[in-house]
Amino acid sequence: MVKVGYRYERLNAVNTLVEGTFLSDDDIEGLCELSNCLLTAVSQQFFHMLILRSRGEIGLYNQLRRGDEVDFPSAMQIIGALVAHRAPVSIEKYFVKPAFSTAAIITAELEREEGLQSKFAQLQFVSSHGQRFLRQTLSTREAYIAWLLENAGEPKKDVGNTAPCSRIYDLASHLLQLMEQTIVHSISHRHYGNREASDTAWQMSGASMLYLTELAPHLANDLPSWQGIEVPRFSQVQAGEEFEADIKLVQECLACARSSSIAFKGSELGSLCDLIYSDCELLRLTKEAKPINVQLGHSNVFRSFDRAVKRISRVKM
C-alpha cells in the first residue's frame, strides 16, 4: 500500500538538483538509507583515491574514480530530492577505513561493497524516481566487485602504514562530519533561494575536504583489527539555524586540530595540524553568507555552488 507522501511543484533543476516528482513515505525512508550508503562509499573512496594517485597506481585509482563519479552526484541529487520534499535529512553514524597498501585498499573496498550489497537488496521504491536512483547506484557495482575479486590477494605480513595516535582520528572524524553537514546545508540554502549562504557552506565543505586531503597519508591504517574513523550522526537542523550549527562544528574541529598540533609538535604532521588549526580559527570568524577567508583550505573549485550543481546535474538518473 502506498502511504501518503509528499508532493511539490515542478521546479527548475537549477534550484533543486532534481525534477519534480512524487515520493511516498517509504520512498523517502529508502532514499535516506541509500544516501547514507553512498556517502559511506564516497568517503572511503576519497581517501583511497588520494593515496593511490600519490603513488601513481592509476589502474586501481581509475576503478575507484568510475564509482565515485556516480556515487557522489547521486548522493547530492538524493539529498536535493529530500530537501525539496521538506523531508528531514539525516546521516547515520558510520565508519571509514582508509587503508594504505594496495592489497589492504582492495580488501577494504571489497568488505565495504559486500556490506552495502545486503542493504541495497532490502531497498524497494514505489516511485519511478526512487527506482532510478537505485538503478544508478547499482550500475557500476557489479563490474567493480568483479574487478576487486579478481585482483584481491593474500595480505602481506607487513601491515604497512599505521596512524600514530587517536587524536588525529578525532580531527578527521569532525572534518568528515563538517564536510558532509555543510554539503547538506549548501543544498538546503540553495533550494530556498539563499545563494550567498549556500556558497559559504559549500566553501566550508571544500575547506574540510582540502584539510582531509593533506591528512590522508597520515590516516591510512592497514591493521585488520582497526575499526576505522567514526563519522558521527548528523541530523538536519531547523531552517535558519544551519550557519550556527556549522560554526559550532568548526569550533570542535578547532579544538581537535589544537590537540593534534600539541601531540605531534616538531613533526611534519604537527606542522600540518598547526595550519589546519590556523585555518579553523579563520573559519570560526566567518560571517553568514560571506566568502570564507582561509589559506590552506581555499580553492576556486569551491567558490560557487552553482557551478558544482551544473556538474552534478549532468549525471542522468
C-alpha positions as CSV (number, residue, x, y, z in Angstrom):
1,M,0.0,0.0,0.0
2,V,1.3,3.5,-0.9
3,K,1.4,5.7,2.1
4,V,0.6,9.4,2.0
5,G,3.6,11.0,0.6
6,Y,5.0,14.5,-0.2
7,R,4.4,16.4,-3.4
8,Y,6.0,19.6,-4.6
9,E,5.5,21.8,-7.7
10,R,7.8,21.1,-10.7
11,L,10.8,23.3,-10.1
12,N,13.7,24.2,-12.3
13,A,16.6,21.8,-11.8
14,V,18.9,24.8,-11.3
15,N,17.1,25.3,-8.0
16,T,16.6,21.8,-6.7
17,L,19.1,19.4,-8.3
18,V,16.1,17.2,-9.3
19,E,12.9,17.4,-11.3
20,G,9.5,17.4,-9.5
21,T,8.0,14.0,-8.7
22,F,6.1,12.2,-6.1
23,L,7.8,10.2,-3.3
24,S,5.9,8.1,-0.7
25,D,6.9,7.9,2.9
26,D,8.6,4.6,2.2
27,D,10.5,6.1,-0.7
28,I,11.8,8.9,1.5
29,E,12.9,6.4,4.1
30,G,14.6,4.4,1.5
31,L,16.3,7.4,-0.1
32,C,17.7,8.4,3.3
33,E,19.2,4.9,3.7
34,L,20.5,5.0,0.1
35,S,22.2,8.4,0.6
36,N,23.9,7.0,3.8
37,C,25.2,4.1,1.8
38,L,26.6,6.3,-0.9
39,L,28.2,8.8,1.5
40,T,29.9,5.8,3.2
41,A,31.3,4.7,-0.1
42,V,32.3,8.2,-1.2
43,S,34.2,9.0,2.0
44,Q,36.3,5.8,1.8
45,Q,36.9,6.2,-2.0
46,F,38.0,9.7,-1.4
47,F,40.9,8.6,0.9
48,H,41.9,5.7,-1.3
49,M,41.9,7.7,-4.5
50,L,44.3,10.3,-2.9
51,I,46.7,7.6,-1.6
52,L,46.7,5.7,-4.9
53,R,47.2,8.8,-7.0
54,S,50.1,9.9,-4.8
55,R,51.8,6.5,-5.7
56,G,50.9,6.6,-9.3
57,E,48.7,3.5,-9.2
58,I,46.4,4.6,-11.9
59,G,44.7,1.3,-12.6
60,L,43.1,1.0,-9.2
61,Y,42.7,4.7,-9.0
62,N,40.6,4.8,-12.2
63,Q,38.4,1.9,-10.9
64,L,37.5,3.9,-7.8
65,R,37.1,7.1,-9.8
66,R,34.4,5.5,-12.0
67,G,32.4,4.6,-8.9
68,D,33.0,8.0,-7.3
69,E,31.8,9.8,-10.4
70,V,28.4,8.1,-10.0
71,D,28.1,7.8,-6.2
72,F,28.9,11.5,-5.3
73,P,26.5,13.1,-7.7
74,S,23.8,10.5,-6.9
75,A,24.1,11.3,-3.2
76,M,23.8,15.0,-3.9
77,Q,20.8,14.5,-6.1
78,I,19.1,12.3,-3.4
79,I,19.7,14.9,-0.7
80,G,18.3,17.5,-3.1
81,A,15.2,15.4,-3.6
82,L,14.7,15.1,0.2
83,V,15.2,18.8,0.8
84,A,12.7,19.6,-2.0
85,H,10.2,17.3,-0.3
86,R,10.9,19.1,3.0
87,A,11.9,15.7,4.5
88,P,14.5,16.0,7.3
89,V,17.9,14.8,6.1
90,S,19.9,12.7,8.5
91,I,23.1,10.8,8.1
92,E,23.6,7.8,10.4
93,K,26.9,7.2,12.2
94,Y,29.3,5.1,10.1
95,F,33.0,4.2,9.9
96,V,35.5,4.9,7.2
97,K,38.5,2.6,6.9
98,P,41.2,4.1,4.7
99,A,43.9,1.6,4.0
100,F,47.5,2.2,2.8
101,S,48.9,-0.7,0.9
102,T,47.4,-1.7,-2.4
103,A,46.3,-5.2,-1.0
104,A,44.7,-3.6,2.1
105,I,42.9,-1.0,-0.1
106,I,41.4,-3.7,-2.2
107,T,40.4,-5.7,0.9
108,A,38.8,-2.6,2.5
109,E,36.9,-1.7,-0.7
110,L,35.7,-5.3,-1.1
111,E,34.5,-5.5,2.5
112,R,32.6,-2.3,2.2
113,E,31.0,-3.2,-1.1
114,E,29.9,-6.6,0.2
115,G,28.4,-4.9,3.2
116,L,26.5,-2.5,1.0
117,Q,25.0,-5.2,-1.2
118,S,22.8,-6.5,1.6
119,K,21.5,-3.0,2.3
120,F,20.8,-2.4,-1.4
121,A,18.9,-5.7,-1.7
122,Q,16.5,-4.5,1.1
123,L,15.6,-1.2,-0.6
124,Q,12.3,-1.0,-2.6
125,F,10.8,2.1,-4.1
126,V,7.3,2.9,-5.2
127,S,8.2,5.9,-7.4
128,S,10.0,5.6,-10.7
129,H,12.3,8.3,-9.5
130,G,13.4,6.3,-6.4
131,Q,13.9,3.3,-8.6
132,R,16.1,5.2,-11.0
133,F,18.3,6.3,-8.1
134,L,18.7,2.7,-7.0
135,R,19.5,1.6,-10.6
136,Q,22.1,4.3,-11.0
137,T,23.7,3.3,-7.7
138,L,23.9,-0.3,-8.8
139,S,25.0,0.5,-12.4
140,T,28.8,0.3,-11.7
141,R,28.9,-2.0,-8.8
142,E,28.8,-5.5,-10.3
143,A,31.8,-4.8,-12.5
144,Y,33.7,-3.1,-9.7
145,I,33.2,-6.0,-7.3
146,A,34.3,-8.5,-10.0
147,W,37.4,-6.4,-10.5
148,L,38.2,-6.3,-6.8
149,L,37.7,-10.1,-6.5
150,E,40.0,-10.7,-9.5
151,N,42.7,-8.5,-8.0
152,A,42.4,-9.4,-4.4
153,G,45.5,-11.2,-3.0
154,E,46.8,-12.5,0.3
155,P,47.5,-9.7,2.7
156,K,51.2,-9.2,3.4
157,K,52.6,-9.9,6.9
158,D,53.9,-6.3,7.0
159,V,50.8,-4.3,7.9
160,G,52.2,-1.1,6.3
161,N,51.2,2.3,7.5
162,T,49.6,2.8,10.8
163,A,48.4,6.1,12.1
164,P,50.3,7.3,15.2
165,C,47.6,8.5,17.6
166,S,43.8,8.5,18.2
167,R,43.9,12.3,18.3
168,I,44.4,12.5,14.5
169,Y,41.4,10.3,14.0
170,D,39.3,12.6,16.2
171,L,40.3,15.5,13.9
172,A,39.4,13.6,10.8
173,S,36.1,12.5,12.3
174,H,35.0,16.1,12.9
175,L,36.3,17.3,9.5
176,L,34.3,14.5,7.7
177,Q,31.2,15.5,9.6
178,L,31.7,19.2,8.7
179,M,32.3,18.3,5.1
180,E,29.0,16.4,4.9
181,Q,27.0,18.7,7.1
182,T,27.9,21.8,5.0
183,I,27.1,19.9,1.8
184,V,23.5,19.3,3.1
185,H,23.3,22.9,4.2
186,S,24.5,24.1,0.8
187,I,21.7,22.2,-0.9
188,S,19.1,23.4,1.6
189,H,20.1,27.1,1.4
190,R,20.1,26.9,-2.4
191,H,16.6,25.3,-2.5
192,Y,15.2,28.2,-0.5
193,G,17.0,30.8,-2.7
194,N,19.8,31.8,-0.2
195,R,22.6,31.7,-2.8
196,E,25.2,33.5,-0.7
197,A,24.7,31.3,2.3
198,S,24.8,28.3,0.0
199,D,28.2,29.4,-1.3
200,T,29.5,29.9,2.2
201,A,28.5,26.4,3.3
202,W,30.0,24.9,0.1
203,Q,33.3,26.8,0.7
204,M,33.4,25.4,4.2
205,S,32.8,21.9,2.8
206,G,35.6,22.4,0.3
207,A,38.0,23.6,3.0
208,S,37.2,20.5,5.1
209,M,37.9,18.3,2.0
210,L,41.3,20.0,1.4
211,Y,42.3,19.5,5.1
212,L,41.5,15.8,4.8
213,T,43.4,15.7,1.5
214,E,46.5,16.8,3.4
215,L,45.8,14.4,6.3
216,A,45.1,11.4,4.1
217,P,48.6,9.7,4.2
218,H,48.6,10.0,8.0
219,L,45.1,8.5,8.4
220,A,45.5,5.2,6.5
221,N,45.9,2.1,8.6
222,D,46.4,-1.5,7.5
223,L,45.7,-3.2,10.8
224,P,43.0,-5.9,10.3
225,S,41.6,-5.1,13.8
226,W,41.2,-1.4,13.1
227,Q,37.6,-0.3,13.3
228,G,38.1,2.9,11.3
229,I,37.3,6.6,11.6
230,E,33.9,7.2,13.2
231,V,31.7,9.8,11.4
232,P,29.1,11.0,13.9
233,R,25.4,11.0,13.2
234,F,24.1,14.2,11.5
235,S,20.6,15.5,11.8
236,Q,19.3,18.5,9.8
237,V,18.6,21.5,12.0
238,Q,15.7,23.9,11.7
239,A,15.8,26.4,8.8
240,G,17.8,29.5,9.9
241,E,20.0,27.5,12.3
242,E,22.3,26.0,9.7
243,F,25.1,28.5,10.0
244,E,25.2,28.4,13.8
245,A,25.4,24.6,13.7
246,D,28.3,24.8,11.1
247,I,30.3,27.2,13.3
248,K,29.7,25.1,16.3
249,L,31.2,22.1,14.4
250,V,34.1,24.3,13.2
251,Q,34.9,25.0,16.9
252,E,35.1,21.3,17.6
253,C,37.4,20.9,14.6
254,L,39.5,23.8,16.0
255,A,39.9,22.0,19.4
256,C,40.8,18.8,17.7
257,A,43.4,20.5,15.5
258,R,44.9,22.2,18.5
259,S,45.1,18.9,20.5
260,S,46.7,17.2,17.5
261,S,49.2,20.0,17.0
262,I,50.4,19.6,20.5
263,A,50.6,15.8,20.3
264,F,52.7,15.9,17.2
265,K,54.7,19.0,17.9
266,G,58.0,19.1,16.0
267,S,56.9,16.7,13.3
268,E,55.6,17.1,9.8
269,L,52.1,16.1,11.0
270,G,52.3,18.6,13.8
271,S,53.1,21.4,11.3
272,L,50.1,20.4,9.2
273,C,47.8,20.4,12.3
274,D,49.1,23.9,13.1
275,L,48.0,25.0,9.6
276,I,44.6,23.4,10.0
277,Y,44.2,25.0,13.4
278,S,45.0,28.4,12.0
279,D,42.5,27.9,9.2
280,C,39.8,26.8,11.6
281,E,40.4,30.0,13.6
282,L,39.7,31.9,10.4
283,L,36.6,29.7,9.6
284,R,35.3,30.4,13.1
285,L,35.3,34.2,12.3
286,T,33.3,33.7,9.0
287,K,30.1,35.7,8.7
288,E,26.9,34.2,7.4
289,A,26.5,34.4,3.6
290,K,30.0,35.8,3.2
291,P,33.1,34.2,1.5
292,I,35.4,32.3,3.8
293,N,38.9,33.7,4.3
294,V,41.4,30.8,4.8
295,Q,44.8,29.8,3.5
296,L,45.2,26.1,3.3
297,G,41.5,25.3,2.7
298,H,40.9,27.7,-0.2
299,S,40.2,26.6,-3.8
300,N,38.4,28.3,-6.6
301,V,36.7,24.9,-7.3
302,F,34.5,25.5,-4.2
303,R,33.9,29.2,-4.8
304,S,30.4,28.8,-6.3
305,F,27.9,26.1,-5.5
306,D,26.0,26.9,-8.8
307,R,29.0,25.6,-10.7
308,A,29.0,22.4,-8.7
309,V,25.3,21.9,-9.3
310,K,25.8,22.2,-13.1
311,R,28.3,19.3,-13.0
312,I,26.2,17.2,-10.6
313,S,23.1,17.7,-12.8
314,R,24.8,16.1,-15.8
315,V,24.7,12.7,-14.2
316,K,21.4,11.4,-15.5
317,M,19.3,9.1,-13.3
